[in-house]
Amino acid sequence: MTLNSNKETIAEISETKKLSGKIKVIVTIVLLIIIIASTIYLATKTDKKEVQAELPKMTVQEKKARFKSLIVPAVDHVYTQLMSRYERIKNNIDAGENKTEIEALKTEYKASSNEALLMALKPHPRSIAIAQAAMESSWATSRFFRVANNIFGVWSFDEDEPRVAALKKRGDKTIWIKKYNSIEAAVYDYYRTLGRSHAFGEFRQTRMITDDPFILVTKLDSYSEKGSLYGEELTSIIKFNKFNQYDVTGEGVDDE
């Protein structure tokens, strides 16, 4: 009787182990299905967002009108804020006041002196920012703008910041561009980049001497792989679209 009981117990344990093994397999399969389904869902959701962000067909005039309505107010607002800060900091430096903020800004803008800081903080004419936005975003129709508010084609090298992968790679390298919460955030970061990057040192020096956009754009060769041709194209965009009028009146220019 004891022997039979032992056999039955062993058989039960064996069946339990088999059942446990089957359950583990089933759980593993279910988890794999959930992971795959989640991946497909997220990919589909991203695709839907991009489809939703696609624009209807527009004439050149409609495209430019849309661009101006989106970009000009944002550039004007950021420019006004930056110019106000520049003038305030300049006055603080002249008066020997607000040294804590000045030192913090020097660190942020990689400026070694008060003179270098003022060069970093002074915003360049609106017309340049608007023309670059038009060129870099194809008049606010590019995928980078539609899905990331990235109007200036600014790249991302920090995996911890919000960013979007470009659809095309360079060799086996993925190109990432920054993702912004708003157009104004993108405009501010663009001004900040030109204010602190070593590549635009000559540009900053020149804008302390002149506000002429047609002179300043010749110092932006480093912004694009096009080199000197980049400045020529910006000049054409500013002239043809009369963007230099915004340098005088801000966003209150009436289209002709």
C-alpha positions in Angstrom: 0.0 0.0 0.0 2.8 2.3 0.9 4.7 1.4 -2.3 1.6 2.2 -4.5 1.1 5.5 -2.7 4.7 6.4 -3.4 4.3 5.6 -7.0 1.1 7.7 -7.2 2.9 10.6 -5.5 5.8 10.4 -7.9 3.4 10.3 -10.8 1.6 13.3 -9.5 4.9 15.2 -9.0 5.9 14.3 -12.5 2.6 15.5 -13.9 2.8 18.7 -11.9 6.3 19.4 -13.3 5.1 18.8 -16.8 2.1 21.1 -16.2 4.4 23.7 -14.8 6.7 23.4 -17.8 3.7 23.9 -20.1 2.5 26.9 -18.2 6.0 28.5 -18.4 6.0 27.9 -22.2 2.5 29.4 -22.5 3.5 32.4 -20.4 6.6 33.0 -22.4 4.7 32.8 -25.7 2.0 35.2 -24.3 4.7 37.7 -23.2 6.4 37.5 -26.7 3.0 38.1 -28.3 2.4 41.1 -26.1 5.9 42.5 -26.8 5.4 42.1 -30.6 1.9 43.6 -30.5 3.1 46.5 -28.5 6.0 47.1 -30.9 3.6 47.0 -33.9 1.2 49.3 -32.1 3.8 51.9 -31.3 5.2 51.8 -34.8 1.7 52.1 -36.3 0.9 54.9 -33.9 4.0 56.8 -35.0 3.1 56.2 -38.6 -0.4 57.6 -38.0 1.0 60.7 -36.3 3.2 61.3 -39.3 0.3 60.7 -41.7 -1.8 63.1 -39.7 1.0 65.6 -39.9 1.1 65.5 -43.7 -0.1 68.6 -45.4 -2.6 69.1 -48.2 -1.4 70.3 -51.5 -0.8 74.0 -51.5 0.2 76.6 -54.1 3.5 78.5 -53.6 1.6 81.5 -52.3 -0.4 79.4 -49.8 2.7 77.6 -48.6 4.5 80.9 -48.0 1.5 82.5 -46.3 1.3 79.5 -44.0 5.0 79.7 -43.3 4.8 83.4 -42.4 1.8 82.9 -40.1 3.6 80.2 -38.2 7.2 81.4 -38.1 7.3 85.2 -38.2 5.5 85.8 -34.9 7.6 83.2 -33.2 10.9 84.7 -34.5 9.7 88.2 -33.6 8.8 87.2 -30.1 12.0 85.4 -29.4 14.1 88.2 -31.0 12.4 90.8 -28.8 13.1 88.8 -25.7 16.7 88.3 -26.6 17.3 91.9 -27.5 15.8 93.0 -24.2 18.1 90.6 -22.3 21.1 91.8 -24.3 20.4 95.4 -23.4 19.8 94.6 -19.8 23.0 92.6 -19.4 25.0 95.3 -21.2 23.7 97.9 -18.8 24.4 95.5 -15.9 28.0 95.1 -17.1 28.5 98.8 -17.5 27.1 99.4 -14.0 29.0 96.5 -12.4 25.7 94.9 -11.3 24.0 91.5 -11.3 27.4 89.6 -11.4 25.9 86.3 -10.5 23.6 86.1 -13.6 26.4 87.4 -15.8 28.8 84.7 -14.6 26.1 82.0 -15.1 25.5 83.3 -18.7 29.2 83.2 -19.4 29.2 79.5 -18.4 26.2 78.8 -20.5 27.5 80.6 -23.6 31.1 79.5 -23.2 32.2 83.2 -23.0 35.5 84.0 -21.4 34.9 87.7 -21.0 32.2 90.3 -20.8 32.9 91.3 -24.4 32.5 87.7 -25.6 29.3 87.4 -23.6 27.7 90.4 -25.3 28.7 89.0 -28.7 27.0 85.8 -27.7 23.8 87.4 -26.4 23.2 90.0 -29.2 20.5 88.5 -31.5 21.0 88.8 -35.2 18.4 90.3 -37.5 15.0 88.5 -37.8 15.3 88.3 -41.6 18.2 85.8 -41.3 16.4 83.6 -38.9 13.2 83.6 -41.1 15.2 82.9 -44.3 17.1 80.0 -42.6 13.8 78.6 -41.3 12.4 78.7 -44.8 15.4 77.0 -46.3 16.0 74.4 -43.6 12.3 73.4 -43.4 11.2 73.8 -47.0 8.8 76.6 -45.9 7.6 74.7 -42.8 6.6 71.6 -44.8 9.5 69.3 -43.9 9.0 66.1 -41.8 11.4 67.4 -39.2 9.2 70.4 -38.7 5.9 68.5 -38.9 6.8 65.9 -36.3 9.4 67.7 -34.1 8.9 71.5 -34.5 12.5 71.5 -35.7 12.5 74.5 -38.1 16.2 74.8 -38.5 17.4 71.3 -39.0 19.3 71.2 -35.7 20.9 67.8 -35.0 20.9 66.0 -31.7 23.9 64.3 -30.2 22.4 63.6 -26.8 20.4 60.4 -26.5 18.7 61.6 -23.3 17.0 64.6 -25.0 13.8 64.5 -27.0 14.7 63.7 -30.6 13.6 62.1 -33.9 15.5 59.8 -36.2 16.0 60.9 -39.8 14.5 58.4 -42.3 17.8 58.1 -44.2 21.1 57.1 -42.7 24.6 58.3 -43.6 26.3 54.9 -44.2 25.4 52.9 -41.1 25.0 56.0 -39.0 21.6 57.2 -37.8 21.0 60.9 -37.9 19.0 62.4 -35.1 17.4 65.8 -34.9 16.1 67.6 -31.8 12.4 67.6 -31.0 10.9 70.8 -29.5 7.7 71.4 -27.6 7.0 74.6 -29.6 8.3 76.7 -32.6 9.4 79.4 -30.2 11.5 76.8 -28.3 13.2 75.9 -31.6 13.8 79.5 -32.4 15.4 80.2 -29.0 17.6 77.1 -29.3 18.7 78.2 -32.8 19.8 81.7 -31.5 21.5 80.0 -28.5 23.4 77.7 -30.8 24.7 80.5 -33.0 25.6 82.4 -29.8 27.8 79.7 -28.3 29.2 77.5 -31.0 32.8 77.9 -31.9 32.0 77.5 -35.5 30.1 80.9 -35.6 32.7 83.1 -33.8 33.3 85.3 -36.9 29.6 85.6 -37.4 29.2 86.9 -33.8 32.0 89.4 -34.2 30.5 90.7 -37.4 27.1 91.2 -35.9 28.6 93.5 -33.3 29.7 95.7 -36.1 26.7 95.6 -38.4 23.1 94.5 -38.6 23.2 94.2 -42.4 21.7 90.7 -43.1 23.4 90.6 -46.5 26.9 90.9 -44.8 26.1 88.6 -41.9 24.8 85.7 -44.1 28.3 85.5 -45.7 29.6 84.4 -42.3 27.3 81.4 -42.0 29.2 79.0 -44.2 29.6 76.6 -41.3 25.9 76.2 -40.9 25.6 74.1 -44.0 27.6 71.7 -46.1 26.9 74.1 -49.0 29.5 76.4 -47.7 29.6 79.8 -49.3 26.7 78.9 -51.5 24.5 78.8 -48.4 25.0 82.5 -47.8 24.2 83.3 -51.4 21.0 81.3 -51.2 20.0 83.0 -48.0 20.6 86.4 -49.7 18.3 85.4 -52.5 15.6 84.3 -50.2 15.7 87.5 -48.1 15.7 89.8 -51.1 13.0 88.0 -53.1 10.7 87.7 -50.2 11.6 91.1 -48.7 12.3 89.5 -45.4 14.6 92.4 -44.4 11.5 94.5 -43.9 10.9 92.5 -40.7 14.2 93.9 -39.3 12.7 97.3 -39.2 9.1 96.6 -38.1 9.1 93.2 -36.7 6.0 91.1 -37.6 3.9 94.1 -38.5 5.0 94.1 -42.2 2.1 93.9 -44.7 2.7 91.6 -47.6 2.6 93.3 -51.0 
